Amino acid sequence: MDTKKRILDEALTLFSEKGYANVFVGEIAERVGIKAPSLYKHYKNKRAIFDAIIDEMNQRFEEQAKAMNINGTDAAADSKIYMDMSEEHLLKLGREFFLYYLHDDYNKRFRKMLTIEQFQDKELADIYTKLYVDDPMTYQGMLLGMVAASGLLKTDNVAIMTLHFYAPIYYLLTICDRDPSREPKALETLDEHIKQFNRLYGRTNK
């Protein structure tokens, strides 16, 4: 691992252990095994490190989505894939995404850091909401809205349908963050949730 990656990795570990506000550049440099002036050659300040961590997370998400043969951010493109997807494939996709968010090392540590900081730092609270609530709801709302417009799903309120789909998944994710032993049961619940969602909104089982 090169020095820039090591800086991000050690910084994220420290952020997840102590919170963003309680970590100083000197501590990050010490963890990496370099002096603070050397760290500044790679990142001008702590916020630049934070922003680079977000960029790394986005890149990892894009790679994961590509491996799953979806876009992950383009709802129009993914809605076409969803419309042709069997329920069995949909269940597999749901599990893969859930397990990615639960176990991806960057996501896991970043989410822990934001959980620590959300009541102390308004900006970090907003980032938490954006990454784990607003962005997923926007993407899924657009996707489900397009699928509903095609007639494959039936609803007169896309926003509520989207909430019905995403809220239980977010709930299961946070439960497993706090208690990893509940993961097997959460995966079973996730499967049943997706199947019931399909029944409730009339999706044809291809």
C-alpha positions as CSV (number, residue, x, y, z in Angstrom):
1,M,0.0,0.0,0.0
2,D,1.5,3.4,-1.0
3,T,1.8,6.2,1.5
4,K,-1.3,8.1,0.3
5,K,-3.4,5.0,0.8
6,R,-1.8,4.3,4.1
7,I,-2.6,7.8,5.3
8,L,-6.3,7.4,4.4
9,D,-6.5,4.0,6.0
10,E,-4.9,5.0,9.3
11,A,-6.9,8.3,9.4
12,L,-10.1,6.4,8.9
13,T,-9.3,4.0,11.6
14,L,-8.5,6.9,14.0
15,F,-11.7,8.7,13.0
16,S,-13.8,5.6,13.7
17,E,-12.1,5.1,17.1
18,K,-12.1,8.6,18.4
19,G,-14.3,10.7,16.1
20,Y,-13.2,13.2,13.5
21,A,-12.9,16.1,15.8
22,N,-10.6,14.4,18.2
23,V,-8.0,13.3,15.7
24,F,-5.1,15.5,14.8
25,V,-2.8,15.3,11.8
26,G,0.2,14.5,14.0
27,E,-1.6,11.4,15.2
28,I,-2.3,10.2,11.7
29,A,1.3,10.8,10.7
30,E,2.5,8.8,13.7
31,R,0.2,5.9,12.9
32,V,1.6,5.9,9.3
33,G,5.2,6.1,10.6
34,I,6.0,9.5,9.0
35,K,6.4,13.0,10.3
36,A,3.6,15.6,9.9
37,P,5.5,17.6,7.3
38,S,5.8,14.5,5.1
39,L,2.0,14.0,5.4
40,Y,1.4,17.5,4.2
41,K,3.2,16.7,1.0
42,H,0.3,14.3,0.2
43,Y,-2.7,16.2,1.9
44,K,-2.8,19.8,2.8
45,N,-4.9,19.3,5.9
46,K,-7.2,16.9,7.8
47,R,-10.2,17.9,5.7
48,A,-8.4,17.0,2.5
49,I,-7.8,13.6,4.0
50,F,-11.6,13.3,4.9
51,D,-12.6,14.3,1.3
52,A,-10.1,11.8,-0.1
53,I,-11.7,9.1,2.0
54,I,-15.1,9.9,0.5
55,D,-13.6,9.8,-3.0
56,E,-12.2,6.4,-2.2
57,M,-15.6,5.2,-0.9
58,N,-17.2,6.4,-4.1
59,Q,-14.7,4.6,-6.2
60,R,-15.2,1.4,-4.3
61,F,-18.9,1.6,-4.7
62,E,-18.5,2.1,-8.5
63,E,-16.4,-1.0,-8.7
64,Q,-18.9,-3.0,-6.6
65,A,-21.8,-1.9,-8.8
66,K,-19.8,-2.8,-12.0
67,A,-19.1,-6.2,-10.6
68,M,-22.9,-6.7,-10.0
69,N,-23.6,-5.6,-13.6
70,I,-25.5,-2.4,-12.6
71,N,-24.7,1.3,-12.7
72,G,-25.6,2.0,-9.1
73,T,-26.2,5.8,-9.6
74,D,-28.0,6.0,-13.0
75,A,-31.6,5.1,-12.0
76,A,-32.8,5.2,-15.7
77,A,-30.2,2.6,-16.8
78,D,-30.8,0.4,-13.7
79,S,-34.6,0.5,-14.0
80,K,-34.4,-1.3,-17.3
81,I,-32.3,-4.0,-15.7
82,Y,-34.7,-4.3,-12.8
83,M,-37.7,-4.7,-15.1
84,D,-36.1,-7.8,-16.6
85,M,-34.8,-9.2,-13.4
86,S,-36.3,-12.4,-11.8
87,E,-37.2,-12.3,-8.1
88,E,-34.4,-14.8,-7.5
89,H,-31.9,-12.4,-9.1
90,L,-33.3,-9.5,-7.2
91,L,-32.9,-11.3,-3.9
92,K,-29.2,-12.1,-4.8
93,L,-28.6,-8.5,-5.7
94,G,-30.2,-7.2,-2.5
95,R,-28.0,-9.5,-0.4
96,E,-24.9,-8.5,-2.3
97,F,-25.5,-4.8,-1.8
98,F,-26.4,-5.3,1.9
99,L,-23.3,-7.3,2.6
100,Y,-21.1,-4.8,0.7
101,Y,-22.3,-1.9,2.9
102,L,-22.1,-4.0,6.0
103,H,-18.6,-5.4,5.5
104,D,-16.8,-3.0,3.1
105,D,-14.0,-1.8,5.4
106,Y,-14.2,1.8,4.3
107,N,-18.0,2.0,4.6
108,K,-18.0,0.3,8.0
109,R,-15.4,2.6,9.6
110,F,-16.7,5.7,8.0
111,R,-20.3,5.0,9.2
112,K,-19.0,4.4,12.7
113,M,-17.2,7.7,12.6
114,L,-20.3,9.5,11.4
115,T,-22.3,7.8,14.1
116,I,-20.0,9.1,16.7
117,E,-19.9,12.7,15.3
118,Q,-23.5,13.2,14.2
119,F,-24.6,14.8,17.5
120,Q,-21.5,17.0,17.7
121,D,-20.9,18.3,14.2
122,K,-23.8,19.5,12.0
123,E,-21.8,19.2,8.8
124,L,-20.9,15.5,9.5
125,A,-24.5,14.8,10.5
126,D,-25.6,16.2,7.1
127,I,-23.0,14.0,5.3
128,Y,-24.4,11.0,7.2
129,T,-27.9,11.8,6.1
130,K,-26.9,12.4,2.5
131,L,-24.9,9.2,2.1
132,Y,-27.1,6.8,4.0
133,V,-30.6,8.3,3.6
134,D,-31.0,11.1,1.0
135,D,-28.9,9.6,-1.8
136,P,-30.3,6.1,-1.6
137,M,-33.8,7.4,-1.3
138,T,-33.4,9.7,-4.3
139,Y,-31.8,6.9,-6.5
140,Q,-34.3,4.3,-5.5
141,G,-37.2,6.7,-5.7
142,M,-36.3,7.5,-9.3
143,L,-35.8,3.8,-10.1
144,L,-39.0,2.6,-8.6
145,G,-40.9,5.5,-10.1
146,M,-39.8,4.5,-13.6
147,V,-40.7,0.9,-12.9
148,A,-44.1,1.9,-11.6
149,A,-44.6,4.1,-14.7
150,S,-44.0,1.0,-16.8
151,G,-46.8,-0.8,-15.0
152,L,-44.6,-3.5,-13.3
153,L,-45.2,-2.0,-9.9
154,K,-48.5,-0.5,-8.8
155,T,-48.7,2.5,-6.5
156,D,-50.2,5.9,-6.3
157,N,-47.4,7.3,-4.1
158,V,-43.9,6.5,-5.2
159,A,-42.3,8.4,-2.2
160,I,-44.1,6.1,0.3
161,M,-43.3,3.0,-1.8
162,T,-39.6,4.0,-1.8
163,L,-39.7,4.5,2.0
164,H,-41.3,1.1,2.4
165,F,-38.5,-0.5,0.5
166,Y,-35.5,1.4,1.9
167,A,-36.3,2.0,5.6
168,P,-36.2,-1.7,6.6
169,I,-32.9,-2.2,4.8
170,Y,-31.4,0.8,6.6
171,Y,-32.8,-0.5,9.9
172,L,-31.2,-4.0,9.4
173,L,-27.9,-2.4,8.5
174,T,-27.8,-0.3,11.7
175,I,-28.9,-3.3,13.8
176,C,-26.0,-5.4,12.4
177,D,-23.5,-2.5,12.9
178,R,-24.4,-2.6,16.6
179,D,-24.7,-6.4,16.9
180,P,-22.9,-8.4,14.2
181,S,-24.3,-11.7,15.6
182,R,-27.7,-10.7,14.2
183,E,-26.4,-10.8,10.6
184,P,-27.8,-14.2,9.6
185,K,-31.3,-13.3,10.8
186,A,-31.0,-10.0,9.1
187,L,-30.3,-11.6,5.8
188,E,-33.3,-13.9,6.2
189,T,-35.4,-10.8,7.0
190,L,-34.0,-9.0,4.0
191,D,-35.1,-11.8,1.7
192,E,-38.6,-11.9,3.2
193,H,-38.8,-8.1,3.0
194,I,-38.0,-8.0,-0.7
195,K,-40.5,-10.8,-1.5
196,Q,-43.2,-9.1,0.5
197,F,-42.5,-5.8,-1.2
198,N,-43.0,-7.4,-4.5
199,R,-46.3,-8.9,-3.4
200,L,-47.5,-5.7,-1.9
201,Y,-46.8,-3.6,-5.0
202,G,-47.9,-6.2,-7.5
203,R,-44.5,-6.9,-9.2
204,T,-44.9,-9.8,-11.6
205,N,-42.7,-12.7,-10.6
206,K,-40.7,-13.3,-13.8
